[in-house]
Amino acid sequence: MRIEVVTLFPEMLRGAVRFGIVGRALERGLALVGTEDPRAHAVDPRRTVDDRPYGGGPGMVLKPEPLLAAIRAAHARLPNGSPRILLSAQGERFTQRGAAELAALPGFLLVTGRYEGVDERVIELGVDREISIGDYVLSGGEVPALAVIDAVVRLLPGALGDERSSLEESFTQGLLEWPQYTRPEVFEGRRVPEVLTSGNHAEIERWRYARAVERTWLRRPDWIVEHGLAPRASRVLNEVLAARGAGELRRKGESHEQDRAGAREEPDGPEGAGFQAR
């Protein structure tokens, strides 16, 4: 796979992709990440890449001439059909499914914005789609570009030490990931769940799946509302909710018994009959 990034800060990209899973994938030749600096396409002595916005307002806007020239130069190095993607707060939300779709391509181009944005004509002439990594504003598109590269490259065959890792992660099966534990078995009084040390792989799988369903329900109900649940997940969620309800009833029952015990009359103390501490 070949990825090209149009950026005013190529050193930032080149430095970051040297590490971790992405760095190892690049070393193995599974992917290639190139950069193109719009400043190299500026025609004035100062290599100007931005200017004031028409209509007034704060900030600066990336000029169309150097940016579009950089996009075209970078895109020419990519396989035919590689999409040109602008990282933008106005773009469609980037998801795990989107990462998988990009991972299936031979290449793609990422355009990183800066300042108040890019000239709209660049989007019309040199961008196929816009994506956003979240509903917040960053100083530029380099960090989102790195997030997209990481999410995509780790899905390439051979990028991970164990191919099962990418299949068991959050969102891959429509669920958040289950809780993870490692040695020591007891840490500051907290013990690893007994099922995980049982050696019973079927029970471990059931426990992990139930915890993933429960965690998704607790932490990302919006995901369930938007995407729904698979039949097995729906069944397990009903079991989890029933178990939680039974546990709540049991706790309430124990609390009620304690209240009743506390309300019994004690023998008269030195304070006199019927005294209760408040």
C-alpha positions in Angstrom: 0.0 0.0 0.0 1.2 3.5 -0.8 0.0 6.6 1.2 0.8 10.1 0.3 0.2 13.1 2.6 0.1 16.7 1.5 1.3 18.7 4.5 3.2 21.9 5.5 5.0 19.9 8.2 6.5 16.8 6.4 9.0 16.3 9.2 6.2 15.8 11.7 4.7 13.0 9.6 8.0 11.3 8.8 9.1 11.3 12.4 5.8 9.9 13.8 5.4 7.0 11.4 8.8 5.6 12.3 7.5 4.1 15.6 5.3 1.2 16.7 3.2 -1.0 14.5 3.3 1.5 11.6 7.1 1.8 11.7 7.5 -2.0 11.6 5.0 -2.2 8.8 7.0 0.3 6.8 10.3 -1.5 7.5 8.7 -4.8 6.2 7.6 -3.1 3.1 3.9 -3.5 3.8 3.3 0.2 3.3 5.0 3.3 2.0 4.2 6.8 3.3 5.3 9.8 1.3 4.8 13.5 1.8 4.4 16.6 -0.4 4.9 20.1 0.9 2.8 22.8 -0.8 5.6 25.3 -0.1 7.6 23.5 -2.8 5.0 24.6 -5.3 4.8 28.3 -4.2 6.0 30.6 -6.9 7.0 33.7 -4.9 10.4 34.2 -3.2 8.8 33.9 0.2 7.0 30.6 -0.7 3.6 32.0 0.4 1.0 29.3 0.9 -1.8 31.3 2.7 -3.7 34.6 2.3 -6.5 36.6 3.9 -10.0 35.3 3.4 -12.3 37.1 0.9 -15.2 38.8 2.8 -13.0 39.4 5.8 -12.7 37.6 9.1 -9.9 36.2 11.3 -7.1 34.0 10.3 -5.6 32.9 6.9 -6.7 30.5 4.2 -4.5 28.1 2.3 -4.0 29.4 -1.2 -5.3 27.2 -4.1 -2.3 27.3 -6.4 0.4 25.7 -4.3 -2.0 23.3 -2.5 -3.6 22.0 -5.6 -0.2 21.6 -7.3 1.0 19.6 -4.3 -2.1 17.4 -4.4 -1.6 16.7 -8.1 2.1 15.9 -7.7 1.5 13.5 -4.8 -1.5 11.9 -6.5 0.6 11.2 -9.6 2.7 8.8 -7.5 -0.2 6.7 -6.4 -1.9 3.8 -8.1 -4.9 4.6 -10.4 -8.1 5.1 -8.5 -6.5 6.2 -5.3 -8.9 8.6 -3.5 -7.9 12.1 -2.5 -9.1 12.7 1.1 -9.2 16.0 2.9 -9.0 15.9 6.7 -11.8 18.3 7.7 -14.1 19.0 10.6 -16.9 19.1 8.0 -16.1 15.6 6.7 -17.9 12.3 7.3 -17.0 10.5 10.6 -14.0 8.2 10.3 -14.8 4.7 11.7 -13.3 1.3 11.9 -15.3 0.3 8.9 -13.8 3.3 7.0 -10.4 2.1 8.0 -11.1 -1.3 6.7 -12.3 0.1 3.4 -9.1 2.1 3.0 -7.0 -0.8 4.0 -8.4 -2.8 1.0 -7.2 -0.1 -1.5 -3.7 0.0 -3.1 -3.3 3.6 -2.0 -4.8 6.9 -1.0 -3.9 10.5 -0.5 -4.5 12.6 2.6 -4.6 16.4 2.5 -4.0 18.2 5.8 -5.4 21.7 6.3 -4.0 24.5 8.4 -5.2 27.9 9.6 -8.8 28.7 8.8 -9.0 26.0 6.2 -8.5 25.6 2.4 -9.8 27.5 -0.5 -13.1 25.9 -1.5 -11.9 25.6 -5.1 -9.2 23.1 -4.0 -11.9 20.9 -2.6 -13.9 21.2 -5.9 -10.9 20.4 -8.1 -8.7 18.2 -6.1 -10.6 16.3 -3.3 -12.8 13.3 -3.7 -14.1 13.1 -0.1 -13.7 14.7 3.3 -13.3 12.8 6.6 -13.3 13.9 10.3 -11.8 12.0 13.2 -14.2 13.6 15.7 -16.4 16.5 16.7 -13.6 18.9 17.8 -11.2 21.3 16.3 -7.4 20.8 16.0 -4.7 23.1 14.8 -4.1 21.2 11.6 -4.7 18.0 9.8 -1.4 16.2 10.6 -2.7 14.5 13.8 -5.8 13.3 12.1 -3.7 12.1 9.2 -1.5 10.1 11.6 -4.6 8.6 13.2 -6.0 7.5 9.8 -2.6 6.0 8.8 -2.3 4.1 12.1 -5.8 2.7 11.9 -5.4 1.6 8.3 -1.8 0.2 8.3 -2.4 -2.0 11.4 -5.1 -3.8 9.3 -2.8 -4.8 6.6 -1.9 -8.5 6.5 1.3 -9.0 8.4 1.3 -5.7 10.3 0.3 -7.3 13.6 2.1 -10.1 15.4 -1.2 -12.0 15.7 -3.8 -11.5 13.0 -6.5 -12.2 15.6 -5.7 -8.9 17.3 -7.4 -6.8 14.6 -10.4 -9.1 14.7 -11.0 -8.8 18.5 -10.5 -5.1 18.9 -13.2 -2.5 19.8 -15.7 -1.8 17.0 -14.5 -4.6 14.8 -17.4 -6.8 15.8 -19.7 -3.9 16.6 -18.7 -4.0 20.3 -16.1 -2.4 22.6 -13.3 -4.7 23.7 -13.6 -6.7 26.9 -11.4 -5.9 30.0 -7.8 -7.2 29.7 -5.6 -8.5 32.5 -2.0 -9.7 32.8 0.3 -10.8 35.6 0.4 -10.5 38.6 -2.8 -12.4 39.4 -3.4 -10.2 42.5 -2.6 -6.5 42.4 -3.2 -4.2 45.3 -6.0 -6.6 46.5 -7.7 -6.9 43.1 -7.7 -10.4 41.6 -7.9 -11.4 38.0 -11.4 -12.9 37.3 -11.3 -16.6 38.1 -12.6 -17.6 34.7 -9.6 -16.2 32.9 -7.3 -18.5 34.9 -9.5 -21.6 34.5 -8.1 -22.8 31.2 -11.6 -23.4 30.0 -11.4 -21.6 26.6 -15.2 -21.9 25.9 -16.0 -20.2 29.3 -13.4 -17.6 28.7 -14.8 -16.7 25.3 -18.3 -16.5 26.8 -17.1 -14.2 29.6 -15.2 -12.0 27.3 -18.2 -11.6 24.9 -20.6 -10.9 27.8 -18.2 -8.2 29.2 -17.8 -6.7 25.7 -21.6 -6.4 25.3 -22.0 -5.0 28.8 -19.2 -2.5 28.3 -20.7 -1.3 25.0 -24.1 -0.9 26.6 -22.7 1.0 29.5 -20.2 3.3 27.7 -21.5 3.6 24.1 -25.3 3.2 24.0 -25.2 5.6 21.1 -23.3 2.9 19.1 -26.0 0.3 19.9 -28.8 2.8 18.9 -27.0 3.6 15.6 -25.8 0.2 14.6 -27.9 -2.3 16.5 -26.7 -5.6 17.9 -26.1 -9.0 16.4 -28.6 -11.7 17.5 -26.1 -13.2 19.9 -25.2 -9.8 21.4 -28.9 -9.0 21.9 -29.4 -12.3 23.7 -26.3 -11.8 25.9 -27.3 -8.3 26.7 -30.7 -9.5 27.9 -28.8 -12.0 30.1 -26.5 -9.4 31.4 -29.4 -7.0 32.3 -31.3 -9.8 34.0 -28.2 -10.7 36.1 -27.6 -7.0 37.0 -31.3 -6.7 37.9 -31.1 -9.8 40.1 -28.0 -8.5 41.8 -29.6 -5.1 42.5 -32.6 -6.9 44.0 -30.4 -9.0 46.1 -28.5 -6.0 47.4 -31.7 -4.2 48.2 -32.9 -7.2 50.0 -29.7 -7.4 52.1 -30.0 -3.7 52.8 -33.6 -4.2 53.9 -32.6 -7.0 56.3 -29.9 -4.8 57.8 -32.4 -2.0 58.3 -34.8 -4.3 60.0 -32.1 -5.6 62.3 -31.0 -2.0 63.1 -34.5 -1.1 64.0 -34.9 -3.8 66.7 -35.1 -2.5 70.3 -31.9 -2.9 72.2 -31.8 -3.4 76.0 -32.1 -0.2 78.0 -28.8 1.6 78.3 -27.6 4.2 80.6 -29.3 6.9 78.5 -32.8 5.4 79.4 -35.4 3.3 77.7 -36.1 3.9 74.0 -32.9 5.9 73.3 -31.7 5.8 69.7 -28.5 7.5 68.4 -29.1 9.9 65.6 
